[in-house]
């Protein structure tokens, strides 16, 4: 049976990855590409965003196996980089928008925890989950591994040498996901976890 904390954790994760994707689409729209808006993806309604594997099955698997780091994703918002007013810097802005949104959410709730006295313990618990999860998502997505946002940043900055890597990852998506599942608890988990602890204390003033 799923505990109440786990249930809240999954709900927070789902809405955090949705905010991540909406931010991508919103910045793309600001940069001249209306694809996500026309597809109805600039909404907080979870239905258009849910990815069965990335939003539900993978987080549940990581929780129940005690991996130490729980991540996930929503369906990527569609966008056409050729519609952007500036394809290089526009692509970079779109790629970083989701990560920036996760860090912004973590910062807002972290500052609430840090500077507003007398908050109910139940709110502090939920706020702590929001801060932790959004920091994890932000840090994890900055890893330069396709299809994560960090790889798209490298593709925007160094297209000539990184494009073959990105193309290989897109052709072998399941292989990349399997590699991530293996590397996450062994190597990436400790790195993401260590950075998360530092940022959590920085945002909230409380050690994680």
N, C-alpha and C positions, 0 to 999 in steps of 0.2 A: 504494500500500500504506500502511495506517495504521501510524505509528510507535508504539513502546511508550509514549512520553509522551502522545501523543494518545489512545491507548486508555485509559490511566489517567485522563486528563482527563475523558473521556466517562463512565467508570464512576463517578468521584467526583461529577460533575455529576448523574448519574441518582440516586445515593443522597442527594445533598444536596437535590434537589427533592422526593424522597420524604419525607425528614425534615421538610421545610417543610410538606408537606401533612398528614402525620401530626400535626404540632403543631397545625395548624388543627383537625383532628378531635378531638384529645385535649382541647384547651381548650373546644371546643364541648360535648363530653361532660361536662366538669367544670361547665360553665355550665347543664347541664340538657337538652342536646339529644343523644340517643343515635344519631342518624341514621348518622353515619360508622361508629360501632362496630357497629351492626346490619348495615351493608352490608359488613362485613369489611374496612374501610379503615384500621383502626388496627393495621397490620402493616408490618413492614419488608420483607416479600416484595414484590419489584418488580413482579410480574405484574399485580396489580390496579391499580397506579398508573401504568403506562407509557402515555404519550400519544404515538402514533406521530410526530406532527408536532413537538410541543413538547419531547419527551424525546430524540428521535433525529434527525429530519430537520433541524430548525432548528439545533441545535448543530453537526451535521456541516457544514451549509451555512456557518455563521459561521466554523468552523475552516478549511475549505478555501478560503474567500474572503479569509481574513486580515483579518477585520473589526476585530480588536483587543480586542473584548469578546465573550465567549461566554456566552449565557444560555439558559435553557430552562425548562420547567415539566412537572409531572406532571398527571394528571387531577385536577381540583379535587375535594376530598372533599365529598360531599353533606352539607348541613346545613340545618336549618330554623330560621331566626332567631326564629320565633314560639314555639319551645320554650324559648328562653333565659330564664333567670329575670329578667334585666334586659336588655331588647332593645337599648337604646342602648349601655351600657357592656359588655354581653356581646358584642355585635357588634364593638365596638372591640377587645376582648380577642382574639376569634377572628381578626380581620383582622391584628392585629400578631403573633400567635403564630408564624406561619411565618417572618417576618423576624427575630423574637427568636431562634428556633431557629438560623437561619443565622449570626447574629452570635455566639451562644453556642458553636457548633461552631468558628467561626473563632477565637474568644478562647481556647478550651481548647487547640487545637493551636498557636496562636500563643504561648501561655505555655509550652508544652512546649519549643518551639523556643528561647524566650528564656532559660529558667531551668534547663534540664537540659543539662549539658555532656556532650560526648562522644557525642552521638547519631550513628548511622551516616549517611553522606551520602545513602543511598537513602531513609532515613526522612525526612530533612530535605527532600528533593525532593518526596516525596509530601505531607508535612505542609504545605509551602509551597503546593502546588496546592490542598489542602483549605482553607487559610486564604484564599487569593486568590479561589477560586470562591465560597466562602460569603459573603465580603464583597461580591463583585459581585452575588450573588443578593439579599442583604439590601438593598443600596443600590438596585438596579434595581427591586425590588418596592415600594420606598417612593415611587417616582415616582407622582404623582397622575394616572395615565393608566389609564383602564379597559382591560382587566380587572385591572390590577395591584392589590396590596393597598393601596397609597397612595390609590387612588381609593375603596376601601371604607372607609378611615379617614375621608375627607372625607364620604362618604355617611352614616356613622354620626354625625359631628359636625354636618354641615350638610345634612340630608336634603332640605330644601325647594328649595334652589337647585342641589344636585348631582344629584338624582334624574333630571332630564331628560337630563343628560349621560350618566349611567350607562345609562339606558334606550336612548338612541341607540346607545351602544357595543355593547350586547347585541344590538340589531337588526342592526347592521352590523359584526359581529365580524371578518369577513375583511378589511374595509376598515381597521379599526383595526390588525390584525396587519400588513397591508401598510405602513401608515404607520409602525409601529414599526420594521419592517425597513429602511425608508428613513432614518428619523431616527436609528436606533441608531448606525450607523457615522459619520454626518455630525455630529450634534449631541450625542446622548446618550452615545455612547461616550467622548468626551473628559471629560465631566462625571463619569460613573461611574468612569472610569479614574483621574481625579485624586483622587477621594474614596477609592478603593480603595488607592492608594499611601499616602495619609496614614494610613488605618486599619491597613494592613499593617505599617507601621513602628511604629505605636503598640502593636500587639499583639505583634509579634515582636522589635522593636528592630533590625530589619534593613531597609535600604532596598530597595524593590521595583524 
